């Protein structure tokens, strides 16, 4: 973690460039590399690269910024880059020119080879890691931002070699994919892992994208020059919480709420009837000061608060602390205090005990040398109980706020030329499939626009099977989200990895990440490297009912490994399990088992798809589908 906070340049250097430039990096071959930086206005900056004959120079602008651009060589290396000027020098060595792939999404993309992930055969994978020196890794640190950034934090000081230490904590899918591509093509590969477990699609979407979607369209009211600030996020969060009906949702720190519940404060949550609450609670107190103290500066003592607090006096923000063990002692500036005062404290507690842990003697305000106790009867109201919110599909987490992950973990990387994107996400959007079907394709288009390249390939994983197997589940929210994911296939240069066959009913993180990476590899080899191979499974194109049963025709030859996963939707509205009889070439015959008129066939349409229908040639699994029967 310490390494992630260190800049990649000397602390004595006057030149500063983004942290994602470092030794050991891979640059996209046969492209143009742009390196932005900061230095003293008017200073001359020069760049020497081992593959170009003369230095590239520029003059730092009056706002302290500069940009250096240079062509990148064909695949190979190693190379060096030296940047000089303003009395300092930055040197990057052991650089390879090759292909750079950006991996993003939630925990199944983030899942490391070892660490908490421990994929299949992880010990041997770590032992083999050093034998792939042309695969380089850049691990982006988890971070959020209300506005788009130009730099970000990185783990391990920047780009690393495939040492077993670094591979252990790196995205398993990303590493295995990079290894596969390098082995198959001989081209050096750089993998950027910018992912965060449990996060929703909207957190990775651009503000512009969200402003075009009904659920988030009001964001456009907060946008200026294509960006928006924390006001929009706070507004969004309040809208969600308001729907839960907590009395504290409408709290205004400048308005006293006498109708709220009362409690003797200071005390922890467990002693005032909030023992089962993890969430946000507002506290308010009215106090009177002698007239001669109005407008004077003061010192406010609140002792220890668990976990975080935001404290206001008469609506003015006095202080904020985000730690459960720190003593709160805030300075009140001149002009805030009146004769009649309202102190409002917003406490956020995520787990365990919460609230005020101070003694009454530590609870006071001191003005002009005189102390006024604040212990006594306070008003309180719950603004959000996280358990209740979770049941309603609302999770209070900084990483869930729309656009904050795009702003902090994707936007800064836009200056790096890349080969394409790999994406594994969707679990956190289950239950909101209609919005996802609209948002996900728009997110892809916006990322391509940010990179100024509409042809960048974007490959993604359809959610793996999960939760208790159920034979008939037409209303499955997981199946609906999988269907929503396929909306992205209408875009050019997209591809989908099907993973229903490698799911786990009790573990949302399947261990077979090598298999997922291999399927990603097939997509890339076939579409981006000219290595013709089967990269997708057949799709159902038609279905008809005959005396023998239901015939389903596919785009290629299919086979089945078990008789599960097929459900017939009958004309009377009922559903019935049906079984496959035979697979001959592109045709699959299902036995209706005496069912009446069948209008539709569903395959693996459930949280946990149990069927094993596959491509006869490659073995790749067929994606879940619904098809009308004619």
KOLMIVO-667113 format. One line per field, with one value per residue (C-alpha): x, y negated, z; residue number from 1. Coordinates in steps of 0.02 Angstrom, whole numbers, m for minus. Each point is the difference from the previous one (the first is absolute). Layout:
N
px = c(X/...) .
py = c(Y/...) .
pz = c(Z/...) .
resi = c(NUM/...) .
//
This chain:
630
px = c(0/145/70/m167/15/176/25/99/117/128/m66/133/m59/m90/m79/m157/m88/m142/41/m52/160/144/142/m54/m153/m71/m43/m121/105/m10/m102/24/43/m50/83/m77/93/27/151/49/m89/115/126/60/m37/85/m30/121/m61/117/m95/m1/150/m20/m74/m179/m16/m139/m22/m105/m155/m43/m122/145/m46/88/m32/125/m54/105/m28/18/106/m52/m22/161/125/64/1/32/m80/89/m90/108/m29/m34/157/m51/m8/m116/62/m108/85/m43/m147/m81/m103/m148/m187/m85/m167/m105/m95/m142/m158/m39/63/9/118/90/18/187/96/38/m45/m184/m38/106/m49/21/181/56/162/64/m60/106/150/m17/m25/184/12/m105/114/m90/m162/m6/m128/m70/m115/m108/m39/m183/m52/m151/m23/m149/88/108/184/160/102/m33/80/85/52/179/74/m57/24/73/76/m88/79/m100/m20/m90/m98/m69/m103/m37/m159/6/m99/110/162/m55/m65/162/102/m107/13/187/24/m108/64/173/m56/40/m159/m40/m152/m80/m112/m120/m140/m94/m103/m186/m17/m144/10/m56/155/107/m105/39/m108/m50/m62/m105/m79/m81/m80/m170/50/145/m57/m14/192/1/m66/164/115/113/125/m42/35/m94/49/m48/m165/m72/62/m74/m163/m2/35/m135/m127/36/m7/m158/m93/34/m96/129/m43/179/7/m60/117/57/142/m69/m175/m45/m113/m98/m106/148/29/94/148/127/166/144/m35/36/m136/m26/m61/m126/m100/109/96/m44/32/150/m27/m22/m77/m27/11/m54/11/m57/103/m2/151/8/m11/181/63/m99/114/158/118/m16/66/m118/39/m98/119/9/m134/m19/25/m12/m79/m45/m34/m94/m45/m142/20/185/116/119/94/5/96/m1/73/m74/139/39/m48/m109/57/m60/33/m155/43/m59/m174/m79/m66/m161/m99/m113/99/m28/135/m28/108/m13/76/38/36/32/15/11/m34/m36/m38/75/133/43/m35/m115/153/75/m156/2/30/125/m20/116/66/m172/m64/m180/m50/m90/m46/m187/m156/34/m113/43/m63/65/40/45/10/118/m85/m168/78/82/m167/m67/146/89/177/84/179/113/43/m185/m21/m25/156/122/99/3/62/139/50/m38/4/183/56/m76/170/69/m28/m72/m45/m170/m108/m45/m152/m77/m141/m186/m35/m29/m128/m106/m181/24/16/m101/113/154/m53/1/148/128/8/7/142/98/m29/53/162/43/m38/115/140/m48/m13/m170/84/73/m59/m104/m19/m103/m55/m181/m39/41/m131/m30/m121/m109/m42/m184/m77/m131/40/m70/12/184/85/169/m65/m76/167/89/m125/32/187/m29/m64/183/21/m97/154/143/161/m78/3/m71/76/m134/34/m161/87/134/m107/m11/m165/77/148/m24/185/31/179/19/72/119/m152/m75/166/14/m171/52/158/m103/m97/159/96/m143/m46/160/147/m58/8/m160/m81/m174/m29/m187/m128/m149/m157/m180/m75/m171/m116/m150/m117/m33/m70/172/30/78/137/122/117/169/129/126/9/m45/15/m65/83/m155/m189/m24/m37/m149/m170/m153/m122/m174/m143/m98/138/75/179/64/172/41/150/112/m12/135/119/35/104/m82/m164/m49/m157/m93/m131/m155/m54/m185/m5/m130/34/172/29/178/155/113/176/99/m120/34/116/99/m7/21/3/159/m40/158/82/38/167/75/m97/m45/m165/m157/m64/m168/m142/m188/m69/m176/m70/m88) .
py = c(0/m117/30/m48/m173/m34/m100/85/m147/m62/m108/m126/m4/m154/96/98/124/123/152/124/m39/98/119/174/m68/59/m132/34/38/m98/m138/m172/m15/m160/m43/m146/m83/m149/m110/m182/m113/m47/139/104/186/128/185/129/175/140/33/m178/m93/m171/m79/m64/m168/m112/m151/11/m109/m140/112/116/141/77/142/109/112/128/146/173/136/170/138/38/m78/m34/m189/m153/m171/m149/m163/m150/m180/m121/60/183/162/151/163/151/159/180/m62/118/m45/116/8/m79/67/m87/115/m68/47/70/143/139/m108/m60/177/31/157/31/m126/15/81/157/58/180/57/m167/64/63/m158/m106/113/m19/m189/m53/100/m134/m153/m81/m15/m157/m51/m167/11/m154/m42/m11/m182/m112/m177/m116/m78/75/11/m7/113/144/109/162/153/62/m164/21/133/165/156/167/37/125/m134/m120/133/67/m158/m42/35/186/m24/m145/91/163/m94/m97/159/87/m140/m16/188/11/m155/m39/m180/m78/m32/m129/30/m142/58/m139/90/m7/141/m24/m156/m42/m49/m179/m31/40/m104/m175/m145/m33/180/m9/m164/89/138/m28/57/m124/m132/m136/4/m112/m140/7/11/m135/25/185/30/m5/m12/75/m95/121/150/m63/m36/176/79/m101/51/183/m21/m105/148/97/m123/m28/m160/m61/m2/m178/m62/m180/m46/m177/52/75/153/8/145/120/130/m50/78/m45/m38/41/187/136/65/157/m101/m109/134/9/159/82/m152/m17/m154/m188/m87/m186/m80/m177/m109/m177/m106/m181/m113/m167/m143/m53/165/m11/m9/47/142/158/176/149/163/159/135/161/39/169/m1/m159/m168/m160/m139/m163/m151/m108/87/m42/149/2/163/177/154/173/110/92/m38/m184/m133/m135/m175/m126/m186/m109/m156/m174/m48/173/m2/m90/m17/145/139/167/131/141/156/130/165/141/172/152/140/40/m132/m176/m170/m108/85/m157/m33/m147/m98/11/m69/m191/m162/m127/m184/m139/110/53/179/45/184/84/164/24/37/m1/34/141/80/142/m59/172/175/93/168/m71/m86/161/91/m139/20/m156/18/m149/10/m136/116/14/m185/m26/m44/m5/151/m58/m170/72/166/m11/m182/m30/147/m74/m68/178/82/174/155/27/30/153/m17/112/m84/11/84/m168/m48/158/m56/m154/85/m125/m144/109/45/m185/m54/136/m30/m187/24/96/m134/m137/89/18/m184/m47/98/m79/172/75/162/51/178/21/178/44/148/48/36/175/112/m37/37/153/98/m15/99/m129/m182/m113/m154/27/m170/75/65/m170/m85/125/m45/m185/29/66/m172/m48/128/m117/m112/37/75/77/181/98/139/120/68/84/170/m45/m82/51/5/m57/m105/m154/10/158/61/46/m167/85/58/m175/m71/134/m50/m183/56/85/m161/m103/123/18/m183/m97/112/89/173/80/106/32/m140/14/138/26/m102/59/m71/86/123/98/129/167/170/57/m149/m172/m27/m142/m51/m78/m99/142/180/30/139/20/77/16/m14/m153/m183/6/m71/m13/m146/63/m97/8/m98/146/63/177/81/87/108/12/162/m20/m124/27/m131/m169/74/40/102/m26/120/m99/150/m20/m187/m104/m139/m73/m183/m24/96/m64/66/m26/m140/4/m71/162/74/188/43/46/m36/m38/m26/172/m59/m111/51/m181/m13/m67/m159/m1/m45/m15/45/m4/165/m12) .
pz = c(0/38/m174/m76/78/m61/m160/m138/m11/123/140/m53/m180/m62/m144/44/m114/34/106/m135/m95/74/m36/m58/m89/m165/m129/m143/m153/m163/79/76/184/89/165/96/143/111/26/26/m127/m142/32/m148/10/m111/m27/m67/m45/m50/m161/m69/m70/79/154/4/87/61/114/157/m14/118/94/42/m120/m148/m122/m92/m143/m92/m118/75/m81/m64/128/94/117/128/m18/108/17/81/38/47/46/140/89/11/m97/m2/m75/m45/m55/m46/m104/m125/m153/m20/34/151/62/132/118/106/93/170/109/m129/m102/156/71/21/m45/185/135/43/m168/m7/m173/m52/2/70/77/m168/m87/117/m25/m189/1/m19/m162/m87/m2/m147/99/107/131/58/151/28/182/52/3/m30/m62/m27/m151/m139/48/m101/114/117/133/m51/99/8/m61/m180/m134/60/m74/21/167/104/135/m117/m95/165/29/m181/m101/m43/m160/m53/33/m82/m152/m19/17/m131/m128/23/m17/m156/m91/69/25/171/98/133/111/98/142/48/91/165/75/29/m107/m120/m182/34/107/m154/m120/m58/62/m180/m18/157/m50/m149/105/80/174/3/m125/132/10/m154/113/95/m151/m65/m139/m3/184/163/182/168/4/m128/97/163/m88/m73/168/87/m132/35/188/m6/m73/160/108/138/95/m4/m190/m4/136/m18/120/5/55/169/m4/164/m64/m3/136/158/89/133/m88/m1/m12/m128/m116/103/150/m91/m92/m155/43/m166/m109/m114/m105/9/151/26/174/45/155/39/119/55/28/91/m124/25/m73/m163/m153/95/m47/104/28/m14/92/m43/59/m103/m129/m87/m148/m105/38/m90/125/m30/107/m65/m169/m14/m24/149/m21/m67/58/m81/136/149/125/m27/128/m77/44/m129/m15/m26/m101/40/m57/17/178/47/160/m55/m83/m85/m3/m126/m12/m138/54/m121/72/m111/127/185/131/m56/72/136/107/100/183/43/60/m175/m81/m1/m94/66/m42/58/141/64/m18/m43/20/m147/85/21/m101/m187/m149/m120/m161/m108/m176/m65/71/m117/32/m51/m150/m57/1/m110/m119/62/65/80/m56/m73/m145/m47/m37/m187/m102/147/m62/m179/59/108/m77/m188/m55/47/m110/m158/m57/m14/m170/29/m101/80/154/103/117/133/96/28/168/83/m132/18/21/m110/m168/m102/50/m27/m177/m41/104/m41/m189/29/124/m132/m130/121/46/m184/m24/144/m87/m168/m78/m43/m57/168/37/156/66/153/106/16/183/59/80/184/143/30/m159/m45/m144/m51/33/m138/112/42/29/m44/m165/m37/33/m114/m136/32/m23/m176/m53/m18/m140/m114/1/m121/65/155/59/146/104/62/176/56/m10/127/134/182/93/164/m58/m107/m45/m104/8/m185/m53/m122/m99/m4/m59/m134/m67/m1/m92/m135/m31/m12/m109/m122/m12/35/m43/m157/81/m62/134/69/125/33/20/m117/26/m21/m159/m10/88/m59/73/m87/44/55/113/m7/m127/34/m138/42/m96/17/61/182/129/176/152/108/m20/110/m27/m121/48/m111/15/m43/m79/163/86/96/m8/m13/m1/m164/m45/m153/m100/m131/m80/m184/m86/25/65/178/35/164/70/56/107/m43/31/m93/m122/33/m40/61/53/138/22/160/45/188/130/m13/m174/11/m186/m94/m181/m98/m167/m72/m70/136/155/37/95/m81/81/90/m117/m28/m172/m70/m66/m168) .
resi = c(1/2/3/4/5/6/7/8/9/10/11/12/13/14/15/16/17/18/19/20/21/22/23/24/25/26/27/28/29/30/31/32/33/34/35/36/37/38/39/40/41/42/43/44/45/46/47/48/49/50/51/52/53/54/55/56/57/58/59/60/61/62/63/64/65/66/67/68/69/70/71/72/73/74/75/76/77/78/79/80/81/82/83/84/85/86/87/88/89/90/91/92/93/94/95/96/97/98/99/100/101/102/103/104/105/106/107/108/109/110/111/112/113/114/115/116/117/118/119/120/121/122/123/124/125/126/127/128/129/130/131/132/133/134/135/136/137/138/139/140/141/142/143/144/145/146/147/148/149/150/151/152/153/154/155/156/157/158/159/160/161/162/163/164/165/166/167/168/169/170/171/172/173/174/175/176/177/178/179/180/181/182/183/184/185/186/187/188/189/190/191/192/193/194/195/196/197/198/199/200/201/202/203/204/205/206/207/208/209/210/211/212/213/214/215/216/217/218/219/220/221/222/223/224/225/226/227/228/229/230/231/232/233/234/235/236/237/238/239/240/241/242/243/244/245/246/247/248/249/250/251/252/253/254/255/256/257/258/259/260/261/262/263/264/265/266/267/268/269/270/271/272/273/274/275/276/277/278/279/280/281/282/283/284/285/286/287/288/289/290/291/292/293/294/295/296/297/298/299/300/301/302/303/304/305/306/307/308/309/310/311/312/313/314/315/316/317/318/319/320/321/322/323/324/325/326/327/328/329/330/331/332/333/334/335/336/337/338/339/340/341/342/343/344/345/346/347/348/349/350/351/352/353/354/355/356/357/358/359/360/361/362/363/364/365/366/367/368/369/370/371/372/373/374/375/376/377/378/379/380/381/382/383/384/385/386/387/388/389/390/391/392/393/394/395/396/397/398/399/400/401/402/403/404/405/406/407/408/409/410/411/412/413/414/415/416/417/418/419/420/421/422/423/424/425/426/427/428/429/430/431/432/433/434/435/436/437/438/439/440/441/442/443/444/445/446/447/448/449/450/451/452/453/454/455/456/457/458/459/460/461/462/463/464/465/466/467/468/469/470/471/472/473/474/475/476/477/478/479/480/481/482/483/484/485/486/487/488/489/490/491/492/493/494/495/496/497/498/499/500/501/502/503/504/505/506/507/508/509/510/511/512/513/514/515/516/517/518/519/520/521/522/523/524/525/526/527/528/529/530/531/532/533/534/535/536/537/538/539/540/541/542/543/544/545/546/547/548/549/550/551/552/553/554/555/556/557/558/559/560/561/562/563/564/565/566/567/568/569/570/571/572/573/574/575/576/577/578/579/580/581/582/583/584/585/586/587/588/589/590/591/592/593/594/595/596/597/598/599/600/601/602/603/604/605/606/607/608/609/610/611/612/613/614/615/616/617/618/619/620/621/622/623/624/625/626/627/628/629/630) .
//
